[in-house]
Amino acid sequence: MVTTAMIAQHFEATIKDHPKMNLREIQKRCAFEMHVNVTIDCCYRAKKIVNEKMVGNHKDAFGLLWDYAHELRSKIPGSTIKMVVQRVTADSLPHFKRYYVCFDALKRGWKAGCRPLIGLDGCFLKGPIKSEFLTAVGRDANNQMCPIAWAMVKVECTDSWGWFLSLLSTDLGLEDGYGYTIISDQQKGLEIAISDILPRVEHRNCARHVFTNWSGRKLGKSYECDFWQIAKCTTEKEWEDLCSALEKKDKDVYNNLMKKSPKTWTRAFLGTTCKSDIVDNNLCEAFNLSIVEARFKSIIRMLEDIRTKMMTRIVQKRKLCNGWKQNYGPLVKAKFDANKKDCVEWQLIWNGENGCELRKGSYQYTVDLSQRICSCRSWQISGIPCSHACAAMYHLGLQPDEYLHEYYHIDTYKKAYSFPMQPINGPHDWEKNRYSAYATSY
């Protein structure tokens, strides 16, 4: 008596909320909730019914975008909500092309409490209507992601990236990009868009992406170690020595690596303005992973899932820092503690003022505490005192915590999450737009 239609009806809401639910899970739930044993084929047909219904819902949702955008603008003032449509002819129905979201609380939080660093990435939406999802993510004082803006576009290309970056630049006040840093995975058309819109920005490429596309990764663990040593060294001299060693090891592999713009993904050539030594784009990867289920849903449900996630995230982050015992977060503490531990074996030679020499074996570095620099460049790049600087401070009776850059302070962290997101009404209360009738306008 339990038909596939009945199973589909029973689990419709569950499958819509969890599109990745596999057939075995549906089969188990049928036994537990409906007290019947059904075949995998029956579960497959039931899920297919729900998915086909969702395709219709996906198309219908596009007709509500105008109403939804108006609701967001009216209830969350200061936010930027942009939609672009296109028409085949002047008299034809409008078809969806792009949709951009940057909430006021997120852009104000980024300006007030994050470093001038932005990770850019694009990923596929998982639903029946294939599109691309572009994201811009910052980094907060605890070295965690801080989402800024996102957009849904039909195709990832120079034009769509240019449109996204132009809106993002206006929202964040990036102007020509001077003093800011962008890190990306070399997406299609992104490099051209960045050079056009933010010509003076520091553009880093994700080292993990470079490694994945490098021929040397197929040659074994030793080449992987060589790559990451090159990527994470902090001085040009060390970089030259490591590259020379790789060239002697395998010249073809070395030449292939040098074609991949090494100065954009190695710490030896990173700028010191944004106080971040990251050479990977894990910020965006973390955000994309956090919305993976939402990417299966219709556009309205997806955007609503992300909006509510951002709203609750701000509240959670405010509570999180109440348990910090230092003036900085636990992720920063782990890195800082490692530097403090490594400083033990360094010997100090002091010039009587702010200049110090730190020696250990054949290695020797100079530290200037007044300028907050070390010749290893790690302190300047990250803003966290390196082991050599920590050694100098301890020898002189100073506390390294006092030299940590303000980007990592708890007050800075609180600023990033000091702006609340306002709630909105449901679809039944949205003001109807004249385009709302065009339910299949994708």
C-alpha positions as CSV (number, residue, x, y, z in Angstrom):
1,M,0.0,0.0,0.0
2,V,3.0,2.3,0.5
3,T,3.6,3.7,-3.0
4,T,6.5,5.8,-4.3
5,A,4.2,8.8,-4.4
6,M,3.4,8.3,-0.7
7,I,7.1,8.1,0.1
8,A,7.9,11.1,-2.0
9,Q,5.1,13.1,-0.2
10,H,6.4,12.0,3.3
11,F,10.0,12.9,2.7
12,E,9.6,15.9,0.4
13,A,10.5,18.5,3.0
14,T,13.4,16.4,4.3
15,I,14.9,15.9,0.8
16,K,14.5,19.6,0.0
17,D,16.4,20.5,3.1
18,H,19.0,17.8,2.6
19,P,19.4,17.3,-1.2
20,K,22.5,15.1,-0.7
21,M,20.5,12.5,1.3
22,N,21.4,9.1,-0.2
23,L,19.0,6.3,-1.0
24,R,20.1,4.0,1.8
25,E,19.2,6.8,4.3
26,I,15.7,7.1,2.8
27,Q,15.3,3.4,3.0
28,K,16.3,3.4,6.7
29,R,13.9,6.2,7.4
30,C,11.0,4.4,5.7
31,A,11.6,1.5,8.1
32,F,11.9,3.7,11.1
33,E,9.2,6.3,10.4
34,M,6.7,4.5,8.2
35,H,7.3,0.9,9.5
36,V,7.7,-0.6,6.0
37,N,10.6,-2.2,4.1
38,V,11.0,-0.8,0.6
39,T,13.5,-1.5,-2.1
40,I,16.3,0.9,-3.2
41,D,14.5,1.2,-6.6
42,C,11.4,2.4,-4.8
43,C,13.5,5.0,-2.9
44,Y,15.1,6.1,-6.2
45,R,11.7,6.7,-7.9
46,A,10.4,8.6,-4.8
47,K,13.5,10.9,-4.8
48,K,13.1,11.4,-8.5
49,I,9.5,12.6,-8.0
50,V,10.8,15.1,-5.4
51,N,13.7,16.3,-7.6
52,E,11.4,16.8,-10.6
53,K,9.1,18.9,-8.4
54,M,12.1,20.8,-7.2
55,V,13.1,21.7,-10.8
56,G,9.7,23.4,-11.2
57,N,10.2,25.1,-7.9
58,H,13.7,26.2,-9.0
59,K,12.2,27.9,-12.1
60,D,9.3,29.5,-10.1
61,A,11.8,31.0,-7.6
62,F,13.4,33.2,-10.2
63,G,10.1,35.1,-10.6
64,L,10.2,36.0,-6.9
65,L,13.7,37.5,-7.1
66,W,12.5,41.1,-7.7
67,D,10.1,40.9,-4.7
68,Y,12.9,39.3,-2.6
69,A,15.4,42.0,-3.6
70,H,13.0,44.8,-2.7
71,E,12.3,43.2,0.7
72,L,16.1,43.0,1.5
73,R,16.6,46.6,0.5
74,S,13.7,47.9,2.5
75,K,14.4,45.8,5.7
76,I,18.2,45.9,5.6
77,P,19.2,49.4,4.6
78,G,22.7,50.1,3.4
79,S,22.9,46.7,1.7
80,T,23.7,46.3,-2.0
81,I,21.3,44.0,-3.8
82,K,21.7,44.0,-7.6
83,M,20.1,41.9,-10.3
84,V,20.7,41.9,-14.0
85,V,18.3,40.4,-16.6
86,Q,18.5,40.1,-20.3
87,R,16.0,40.0,-23.1
88,V,16.2,38.2,-26.5
89,T,14.1,41.0,-28.0
90,A,12.8,44.3,-26.7
91,D,9.3,42.7,-26.2
92,S,10.4,39.3,-24.8
93,L,10.3,38.3,-21.1
94,P,13.3,39.2,-19.0
95,H,15.7,36.3,-18.3
96,F,17.9,36.0,-15.3
97,K,21.6,36.8,-15.8
98,R,23.2,37.8,-12.5
99,Y,22.4,38.5,-8.8
100,Y,24.7,40.2,-6.3
101,V,24.4,40.5,-2.5
102,C,26.5,42.5,0.0
103,F,24.8,43.1,3.3
104,D,25.5,46.3,5.2
105,A,26.6,44.4,8.4
106,L,29.2,42.4,6.5
107,K,30.8,45.2,4.6
108,R,30.9,47.5,7.6
109,G,32.3,44.6,9.7
110,W,35.0,43.9,7.1
111,K,36.0,47.6,7.0
112,A,36.1,47.9,10.8
113,G,37.6,44.6,11.9
114,C,39.3,42.7,9.1
115,R,42.6,43.0,7.3
116,P,42.7,44.6,3.8
117,L,42.7,41.1,2.4
118,I,40.0,39.5,0.2
119,G,39.8,35.9,-1.1
120,L,37.9,35.4,-4.3
121,D,36.5,32.1,-5.6
122,G,33.9,30.6,-7.8
123,C,32.0,27.3,-7.4
124,F,29.2,25.4,-9.1
125,L,25.6,25.3,-7.9
126,K,24.4,21.8,-7.4
127,G,20.7,22.1,-8.3
128,P,19.1,21.2,-11.7
129,I,19.7,24.7,-13.1
130,K,23.5,25.0,-13.6
131,S,25.0,28.3,-12.6
132,E,28.2,29.7,-10.9
133,F,28.4,31.1,-7.4
134,L,31.1,33.8,-6.9
135,T,32.3,34.7,-3.4
136,A,34.4,37.4,-1.6
137,V,35.7,36.4,1.8
138,G,37.8,38.4,4.3
139,R,40.0,37.3,7.3
140,D,39.1,38.3,10.8
141,A,41.4,38.8,13.9
142,N,41.3,35.1,14.7
143,N,42.5,34.1,11.2
144,Q,39.0,32.8,10.3
145,M,36.9,33.5,7.3
146,C,34.6,36.6,7.3
147,P,32.2,36.5,4.3
148,I,31.7,39.8,2.6
149,A,29.7,39.4,-0.6
150,W,28.5,36.8,-3.1
151,A,26.8,36.6,-6.5
152,M,25.0,34.1,-8.7
153,V,26.0,34.3,-12.4
154,K,25.2,32.1,-15.4
155,V,28.8,31.8,-16.6
156,E,32.1,32.4,-14.9
157,C,34.0,34.7,-17.3
158,T,35.9,38.0,-17.5
159,D,32.6,39.9,-17.9
160,S,30.9,38.3,-14.8
161,W,34.0,38.7,-12.7
162,G,34.4,42.3,-13.8
163,W,30.8,43.0,-12.9
164,F,31.2,41.4,-9.5
165,L,34.5,43.1,-8.7
166,S,33.2,46.5,-9.8
167,L,30.3,46.3,-7.3
168,L,32.6,44.9,-4.6
169,S,35.1,47.7,-5.1
170,T,32.4,50.3,-4.8
171,D,30.9,48.7,-1.6
172,L,34.3,48.4,0.1
173,G,35.9,51.6,-1.2
174,L,38.8,49.8,-2.8
175,E,39.4,52.5,-5.5
176,D,42.3,51.3,-7.6
177,G,43.3,48.6,-5.2
178,Y,46.4,50.2,-3.6
179,G,47.0,48.9,-0.1
180,Y,44.8,45.9,-0.6
181,T,45.5,42.2,-1.3
182,I,43.5,39.7,-3.3
183,I,44.1,35.9,-3.3
184,S,42.4,33.6,-5.8
185,D,42.6,30.3,-7.6
186,Q,43.2,31.7,-11.1
187,Q,39.6,31.4,-12.1
188,K,38.6,32.0,-15.7
189,G,38.8,35.6,-16.6
190,L,39.5,36.8,-13.1
191,E,43.1,38.0,-13.7
192,I,42.0,40.2,-16.5
193,A,39.1,41.6,-14.5
194,I,41.4,42.4,-11.5
195,S,44.0,44.2,-13.7
196,D,41.2,46.3,-15.3
197,I,39.3,47.3,-12.1
198,L,42.0,47.0,-9.4
199,P,45.3,47.7,-11.2
200,R,47.3,48.5,-8.1
201,V,46.1,45.6,-5.9
202,E,48.5,42.9,-4.7
203,H,47.3,39.8,-6.4
204,R,48.3,36.4,-4.8
205,N,47.6,33.0,-6.4
206,C,46.7,30.0,-4.3
207,A,49.8,27.8,-3.9
208,R,47.6,24.7,-3.5
209,H,46.0,25.4,-6.9
210,V,49.5,25.9,-8.4
211,F,50.8,22.7,-6.9
212,T,47.8,20.7,-8.2
213,N,48.6,21.9,-11.7
214,W,52.4,21.4,-11.4
215,S,54.0,18.4,-13.2
216,G,56.3,17.8,-10.2
217,R,53.5,16.8,-7.9
218,K,53.3,13.4,-9.8
219,L,56.9,12.6,-9.0
220,G,56.7,11.8,-5.3
221,K,56.8,13.2,-1.8
222,S,60.3,14.8,-2.1
223,Y,59.0,17.1,-4.9
224,E,56.0,18.1,-2.8
225,C,58.4,19.0,0.1
226,D,60.5,21.0,-2.4
227,F,57.4,22.9,-3.5
228,W,56.2,23.9,-0.1
229,Q,59.6,24.9,1.0
230,I,59.8,27.3,-1.9
231,A,56.2,28.5,-1.3
232,K,56.8,29.2,2.4
233,C,60.3,30.6,2.5
234,T,60.3,34.3,3.5
235,T,63.5,35.8,2.0
236,E,64.6,36.1,-1.7
237,K,68.0,34.6,-0.9
238,E,66.4,31.5,0.6
239,W,64.0,31.3,-2.4
240,E,66.9,31.5,-4.9
241,D,68.8,28.7,-3.0
242,L,65.8,26.4,-2.9
243,C,64.9,27.1,-6.6
244,S,68.6,26.4,-7.6
245,A,68.5,23.1,-5.7
246,L,65.3,22.1,-7.5
247,E,66.8,23.0,-10.9
248,K,69.8,20.7,-10.2
249,K,67.4,18.0,-9.2
250,D,65.2,18.1,-12.4
251,K,65.5,21.0,-14.8
252,D,62.3,20.3,-16.7
253,V,60.2,20.2,-13.5
254,Y,61.9,23.4,-12.4
255,N,61.1,25.2,-15.7
256,N,57.5,24.0,-15.5
257,L,57.2,25.5,-12.0
258,M,58.8,28.8,-13.0
259,K,56.1,29.3,-15.7
260,K,53.5,29.6,-12.9
261,S,54.3,33.2,-11.8
262,P,56.2,32.2,-8.6
263,K,56.3,35.7,-7.2
264,T,52.5,35.5,-6.7
265,W,52.4,32.4,-4.5
266,T,55.6,32.5,-2.5
267,R,56.1,34.3,0.9
268,A,59.4,35.7,-0.2
269,F,57.7,38.2,-2.5
270,L,54.5,38.9,-0.4
271,G,53.7,42.5,0.5
272,T,53.6,43.5,4.2
273,T,50.5,45.7,4.3
274,C,47.7,43.2,5.0
275,K,49.7,41.4,7.7
276,S,48.8,37.9,6.5
277,D,51.3,35.2,5.3
278,I,48.7,32.9,3.7
279,V,49.6,31.4,0.4
280,D,46.4,29.4,-0.1
281,N,42.7,30.3,-0.6
282,N,41.3,28.3,2.3
283,L,39.2,31.2,3.3
284,C,36.9,30.8,0.3
285,E,37.1,27.0,0.5
286,A,35.8,27.1,4.1
287,F,32.9,29.4,3.1
288,N,32.0,27.2,0.1
289,L,32.0,24.1,2.3
290,S,29.7,25.8,4.9
291,I,27.0,26.5,2.2
292,V,27.3,23.2,0.3
293,E,23.8,22.0,1.2
294,A,22.3,25.4,0.3
295,R,23.9,25.1,-3.2
296,F,21.4,22.3,-4.0
297,K,18.4,24.4,-3.3
298,S,16.3,26.9,-5.4
299,I,17.8,30.4,-5.6
300,I,15.5,31.9,-3.0
301,R,16.0,29.1,-0.5
302,M,19.7,29.1,-1.1
303,L,20.0,32.9,-0.6
304,E,17.8,32.7,2.4
305,D,19.9,29.9,3.9
306,I,23.1,31.9,3.5
307,R,21.5,35.1,4.8
308,T,20.2,33.4,8.0
309,K,23.6,31.6,8.4
310,M,25.3,35.0,8.3
311,M,22.8,36.5,10.8
312,T,23.3,33.8,13.4
313,R,27.1,33.6,12.7
314,I,27.5,37.3,13.8
315,V,25.8,36.4,17.1
316,Q,27.9,33.3,17.6
317,K,31.1,35.2,16.9
318,R,30.3,37.8,19.5
319,K,29.9,35.1,22.2
320,L,33.0,33.3,21.1
321,C,35.5,35.9,22.2
322,N,34.1,36.1,25.7
323,G,36.1,33.0,26.5
324,W,39.4,34.2,25.3
325,K,42.1,34.4,28.0
326,Q,44.5,36.5,26.0
327,N,44.1,39.7,24.0
328,Y,43.9,37.6,20.9
329,G,42.2,34.5,19.6
330,P,43.1,30.8,20.0
331,L,44.2,30.3,16.3
332,V,46.6,33.2,16.6
333,K,47.7,31.9,20.0
334,A,48.7,28.6,18.5
335,K,50.9,30.2,15.9
336,F,52.3,32.8,18.4
337,D,53.1,30.0,21.0
338,A,55.0,28.1,18.4
339,N,57.2,31.2,17.7
340,K,57.8,31.7,21.4
341,K,58.8,28.1,21.9
342,D,61.2,28.2,19.0
343,C,63.0,31.2,20.3
344,V,64.8,29.4,23.2
345,E,67.9,28.4,21.3
346,W,68.6,31.8,19.7
347,Q,71.5,33.8,21.2
348,L,71.3,37.5,21.4
349,I,73.9,40.2,20.7
350,W,72.5,43.6,21.6
351,N,73.7,47.0,20.4
352,G,72.4,48.8,23.5
353,E,69.3,50.4,21.8
354,N,66.8,48.7,19.4
355,G,69.2,46.6,17.2
356,C,69.8,42.9,17.9
357,E,71.6,40.0,16.3
358,L,70.1,36.5,16.8
359,R,72.4,33.6,16.2
360,K,71.8,29.8,16.1
361,G,74.5,27.7,14.4
362,S,75.2,29.0,11.0
363,Y,72.0,31.1,10.9
364,Q,71.9,34.8,11.9
365,Y,69.2,37.4,11.7
366,T,68.9,41.0,12.7
367,V,65.9,42.5,14.6
368,D,64.9,46.1,15.1
369,L,62.3,46.4,17.8
370,S,61.5,50.1,17.3
371,Q,60.6,49.4,13.6
372,R,59.1,46.0,14.3
373,I,61.1,44.3,11.7
374,C,63.3,41.1,11.4
375,S,65.6,40.3,8.5
376,C,63.7,37.0,8.1
377,R,60.6,39.1,7.0
378,S,58.2,36.8,8.8
379,W,57.2,39.4,11.4
380,Q,56.6,42.1,8.7
381,I,54.5,39.7,6.5
382,S,52.3,38.2,9.3
383,G,52.2,40.9,12.0
384,I,53.1,38.2,14.6
385,P,56.6,38.5,16.1
386,C,58.8,35.7,14.8
387,S,60.9,33.4,16.9
388,H,64.0,35.7,16.5
389,A,62.0,38.8,17.6
390,C,60.5,36.9,20.5
391,A,64.1,35.8,21.6
392,A,65.2,39.5,21.5
393,M,62.2,40.6,23.5
394,Y,62.7,37.9,26.2
395,H,66.4,38.7,26.5
396,L,65.6,42.4,27.0
397,G,62.8,41.7,29.5
398,L,60.0,42.7,27.1
399,Q,56.7,40.9,26.4
400,P,56.1,39.7,22.8
401,D,52.3,40.1,23.3
402,E,52.8,43.8,23.4
403,Y,54.3,43.8,19.9
404,L,51.5,41.8,18.2
405,H,49.8,43.8,15.5
406,E,46.5,45.4,16.3
407,Y,44.8,43.4,13.5
408,Y,44.8,40.4,15.9
409,H,43.5,42.2,19.0
410,I,40.2,41.2,20.6
411,D,38.9,44.8,20.1
412,T,39.5,44.4,16.4
413,Y,37.7,41.1,16.4
414,K,34.7,42.5,18.1
415,K,34.5,45.3,15.6
416,A,34.1,42.8,12.7
417,Y,31.0,41.4,14.3
418,S,29.6,44.6,15.9
419,F,27.0,45.2,13.2
420,P,23.8,43.1,13.5
421,M,21.7,42.0,10.5
422,Q,18.1,42.9,10.6
423,P,15.3,40.3,10.0
424,I,13.0,40.3,7.1
425,N,9.4,39.1,6.4
426,G,8.4,35.9,4.6
427,P,7.2,35.8,0.9
428,H,3.5,36.3,2.0
429,D,4.4,39.9,3.0
430,W,6.8,40.8,0.1
431,E,5.6,43.7,-2.1
432,K,4.7,42.3,-5.5
433,N,6.7,43.5,-8.5
434,R,5.3,43.7,-12.0
435,Y,7.9,41.0,-13.0
436,S,6.8,38.5,-10.4
437,A,4.4,36.8,-12.8
438,Y,7.4,35.7,-15.0
439,A,8.0,32.6,-12.9
440,T,10.2,30.8,-15.5
441,S,12.4,33.7,-16.4
442,Y,15.7,31.8,-16.0
